[in-house]
Amino acid sequence: MIELRHLHAVIAIAEERNLTRAAERLGIQQPPLTRLLKGVEQELGVQLFERHAKGMRLTSAGRSMLKGAYDVIARMDETVEDVRRIVRGETGELSIGFTNSALCHPSLPDMLGQFRETWPDVGLTLTEGNSSQLLGGLREDTVDVAFVRTSIPDVSDVVVELIVEEPMVVAVPRTHRLAKEAPGSGLKLTDLENEDFILYQSQYNNGLYKTIVDACLGAGFTPRIHQKGPQLLAALNLVAGGLGISLVPQSMQQHHAGQVVYIPLSSRTALTAPLYLVFRSVRMTGAKLYFIHQARRIRQAYGAVAAE
């Protein structure tokens, strides 16, 4: 069987044209190299070199063998470098998980674009799921990092970092009375007690739904849920159509700006929409580390805005 060491021997002999120099280059003695060459020739059933007083000269079969040896070594070197680049995170795949409402945060598309520019050879895979599904993906190594709206239980080697905690605002149709009569100090949850709520809940999203319902219960009433949208943007579409009101993260205010009015809650109504970054502290490739760093920069940016 021809092995890489045989190919290296053929290349060394062909380039040095001398068995002694070729053996020195390979770090072995000449007799073992001579036996190695004879073994290759016997395996192939051809003579690769002619021995002359001035050194070793390739036969026609040897020239063909040399070309093939160069090709194989080159492909092997490329394969090794490809593997190393994958380990360094320069190529391969990065799987990013999102809950539906997390994907709507305006900072995330910009971050994905910056990542693509910096790591063009790393493929991005986006996976949508709820928190428990994404945690399962992290454990099974099908998801590398995830953005979720609710924190997850303390799990070994899983890191949970709060990236943004943004206020919730009340979204109402532009013709709604609250769009014209909302107090300057903001709305209290009790101001919404008799309103028809449009919330967003699906198999992929229940974090903010629970947050809103629990907040209303804490304010002393059960929200009258008139409609449920499968996604946050779907709920805003229903609000724009005049079917009811909703509570959404402040970052959603750019959607339906002409049809929906966004009203802040009063400072005493501590209702926020957190955004968490979740990842396992394993397989920390360069690309994964860079992505985590970029996510942390969102936190720094929002912290600077809050400080102002």
MARRO-936637 format. One record per residue (C-alpha): residue number from 1; x, z, y. Coordinates in steps of 0.02 Angstrom, whole numbers. Example, Ala and Ser with C-alpha at 12.3 -4.5 7.8 and 13.67 -1.06 7.14 Angstrom:
residues 2
pos; X; Z; Y
1; 615; 390; -225
2; 684; 357; -53
//
This chain:
residues 308
pos; X; Z; Y
1; 0; 0; 0
2; 67; -49; 170
3; 72; 97; 290
4; 113; 116; 474
5; 290; 173; 432
6; 319; 6; 344
7; 261; -90; 498
8; 373; 14; 612
9; 519; -23; 495
10; 488; -211; 500
11; 478; -208; 690
12; 637; -105; 707
13; 736; -218; 590
14; 672; -376; 674
15; 714; -313; 849
16; 882; -235; 806
17; 933; -371; 681
18; 1041; -239; 599
19; 993; -113; 465
20; 1109; 22; 529
21; 1045; 14; 707
22; 865; 1; 646
23; 889; 157; 539
24; 961; 252; 687
25; 814; 198; 795
26; 692; 261; 663
27; 788; 423; 638
28; 828; 394; 455
29; 979; 342; 351
30; 1011; 161; 305
31; 984; 177; 116
32; 805; 243; 134
33; 769; 103; 259
34; 837; -26; 137
35; 725; 43; 0
36; 577; 44; 119
37; 604; -140; 159
38; 622; -187; -24
39; 462; -94; -62
40; 367; -192; 71
41; 435; -358; 8
42; 389; -314; -171
43; 215; -260; -117
44; 187; -424; -26
45; 281; -532; -152
46; 379; -620; -13
47; 550; -607; 69
48; 536; -550; 249
49; 719; -557; 301
50; 871; -660; 259
51; 1032; -562; 260
52; 1175; -649; 353
53; 1347; -595; 409
54; 1282; -580; 589
55; 1134; -476; 537
56; 954; -488; 479
57; 852; -645; 513
58; 665; -661; 492
59; 595; -786; 368
60; 436; -882; 408
61; 339; -751; 310
62; 432; -616; 405
63; 384; -692; 573
64; 202; -690; 521
65; 221; -511; 461
66; 303; -460; 626
67; 160; -534; 728
68; 34; -441; 621
69; 134; -280; 635
70; 135; -293; 825
71; -53; -322; 826
72; -89; -174; 712
73; 23; -56; 810
74; -53; -112; 974
75; -229; -84; 909
76; -177; 85; 841
77; -102; 135; 1008
78; -262; 79; 1096
79; -367; 179; 975
80; -261; 335; 1000
81; -272; 315; 1190
82; -460; 288; 1179
83; -477; 449; 1080
84; -369; 542; 1205
85; -472; 475; 1350
86; -630; 535; 1263
87; -553; 708; 1240
88; -502; 708; 1425
89; -679; 657; 1468
90; -629; 489; 1545
91; -740; 391; 1426
92; -881; 431; 1306
93; -1051; 501; 1346
94; -1117; 645; 1451
95; -1294; 699; 1409
96; -1388; 783; 1551
97; -1552; 874; 1521
98; -1689; 902; 1650
99; -1857; 982; 1661
100; -1975; 865; 1754
101; -1982; 966; 1915
102; -1793; 990; 1915
103; -1766; 802; 1909
104; -1866; 787; 2070
105; -1740; 887; 2171
106; -1668; 766; 2300
107; -1487; 821; 2277
108; -1479; 769; 2096
109; -1491; 578; 2115
110; -1347; 584; 2241
111; -1245; 689; 2122
112; -1275; 567; 1979
113; -1221; 423; 2092
114; -1061; 513; 2141
115; -1023; 551; 1960
116; -1045; 368; 1913
117; -923; 314; 2048
118; -792; 442; 1995
119; -812; 421; 1805
120; -867; 239; 1783
121; -821; 233; 1599
122; -926; 385; 1552
123; -1103; 341; 1501
124; -1241; 453; 1567
125; -1389; 496; 1457
126; -1539; 583; 1536
127; -1649; 692; 1425
128; -1813; 769; 1483
129; -1882; 925; 1401
130; -1940; 1102; 1433
131; -1818; 1247; 1441
132; -1827; 1291; 1256
133; -1806; 1109; 1204
134; -1654; 1088; 1316
135; -1578; 1250; 1252
136; -1599; 1182; 1076
137; -1511; 1023; 1131
138; -1366; 1126; 1200
139; -1349; 1220; 1036
140; -1353; 1058; 936
141; -1229; 971; 1054
142; -1353; 834; 1095
143; -1359; 896; 1277
144; -1202; 939; 1375
145; -1277; 1014; 1532
146; -1456; 1045; 1587
147; -1556; 1084; 1743
148; -1705; 1198; 1719
149; -1826; 1290; 1833
150; -1837; 1451; 1731
151; -1693; 1557; 1670
152; -1663; 1567; 1484
153; -1628; 1718; 1374
154; -1451; 1784; 1359
155; -1371; 1676; 1224
156; -1191; 1681; 1163
157; -1077; 1548; 1243
158; -1221; 1480; 1351
159; -1187; 1493; 1538
160; -1333; 1502; 1660
161; -1296; 1479; 1846
162; -1421; 1483; 1989
163; -1392; 1326; 2091
164; -1534; 1329; 2217
165; -1678; 1447; 2254
166; -1794; 1355; 2372
167; -1957; 1413; 2450
168; -2122; 1349; 2384
169; -2240; 1265; 2508
170; -2426; 1228; 2503
171; -2468; 1043; 2486
172; -2639; 996; 2554
173; -2725; 828; 2593
174; -2699; 780; 2775
175; -2888; 793; 2804
176; -2897; 970; 2734
177; -2947; 1109; 2854
178; -2785; 1203; 2819
179; -2686; 1053; 2881
180; -2762; 1085; 3053
181; -2792; 1272; 3051
182; -2640; 1344; 2963
183; -2568; 1496; 3055
184; -2397; 1475; 3132
185; -2333; 1620; 3028
186; -2374; 1527; 2868
187; -2507; 1549; 2735
188; -2533; 1697; 2621
189; -2578; 1666; 2441
190; -2745; 1751; 2471
191; -2785; 1612; 2595
192; -2792; 1497; 2444
193; -2909; 1602; 2338
194; -3059; 1485; 2358
195; -2962; 1323; 2347
196; -2956; 1200; 2203
197; -2780; 1201; 2132
198; -2692; 1050; 2059
199; -2548; 1108; 1953
200; -2424; 1019; 1843
201; -2402; 1064; 1662
202; -2354; 963; 1510
203; -2254; 980; 1352
204; -2102; 955; 1464
205; -2142; 1073; 1607
206; -2217; 1247; 1612
207; -2092; 1348; 1714
208; -2163; 1323; 1890
209; -2341; 1323; 1822
210; -2316; 1499; 1757
211; -2229; 1551; 1918
212; -2378; 1495; 2024
213; -2511; 1570; 1911
214; -2418; 1736; 1899
215; -2398; 1742; 2089
216; -2584; 1714; 2116
217; -2628; 1848; 1989
218; -2509; 1964; 2078
219; -2600; 1927; 2242
220; -2763; 1983; 2161
221; -2850; 1823; 2108
222; -2852; 1694; 1970
223; -2815; 1520; 2036
224; -2957; 1397; 2015
225; -2866; 1256; 1926
226; -2965; 1099; 1960
227; -2842; 971; 1890
228; -2680; 969; 1795
229; -2552; 833; 1821
230; -2428; 793; 1682
231; -2288; 792; 1811
232; -2254; 864; 1982
233; -2265; 694; 2066
234; -2428; 659; 1976
235; -2499; 821; 2047
236; -2448; 766; 2222
237; -2535; 599; 2194
238; -2694; 695; 2159
239; -2669; 801; 2314
240; -2645; 642; 2417
241; -2809; 580; 2346
242; -2900; 734; 2412
243; -2936; 817; 2244
244; -2862; 985; 2288
245; -2706; 1080; 2343
246; -2545; 1126; 2256
247; -2388; 1231; 2274
248; -2225; 1135; 2261
249; -2040; 1162; 2295
250; -1993; 1135; 2478
251; -1880; 990; 2429
252; -2033; 887; 2381
253; -2092; 870; 2561
254; -2029; 692; 2577
255; -2160; 631; 2453
256; -2327; 565; 2521
257; -2275; 616; 2696
258; -2419; 519; 2774
259; -2554; 582; 2658
260; -2501; 759; 2617
261; -2466; 901; 2738
262; -2344; 1034; 2681
263; -2375; 1209; 2748
264; -2249; 1351; 2729
265; -2298; 1516; 2654
266; -2280; 1674; 2757
267; -2114; 1765; 2752
268; -2199; 1905; 2655
269; -2246; 1786; 2515
270; -2087; 1782; 2412
271; -2127; 1630; 2305
272; -1976; 1524; 2263
273; -1929; 1384; 2145
274; -1759; 1417; 2067
275; -1650; 1279; 1995
276; -1529; 1332; 1859
277; -1380; 1242; 1784
278; -1359; 1281; 1599
279; -1214; 1231; 1486
280; -1113; 1291; 1339
281; -934; 1346; 1369
282; -869; 1229; 1234
283; -811; 1047; 1233
284; -763; 1062; 1416
285; -704; 885; 1446
286; -643; 826; 1615
287; -807; 736; 1648
288; -910; 889; 1603
289; -804; 1002; 1713
290; -820; 880; 1858
291; -1009; 872; 1838
292; -1021; 1062; 1837
293; -912; 1068; 1993
294; -1026; 944; 2081
295; -1179; 1048; 2036
296; -1097; 1203; 2109
297; -1067; 1107; 2270
298; -1256; 1091; 2287
299; -1265; 1281; 2287
300; -1129; 1290; 2420
301; -1217; 1160; 2528
302; -1384; 1250; 2520
303; -1299; 1417; 2550
304; -1220; 1347; 2708
305; -1388; 1283; 2768
306; -1469; 1451; 2733
307; -1331; 1541; 2829
308; -1367; 1435; 2981
//
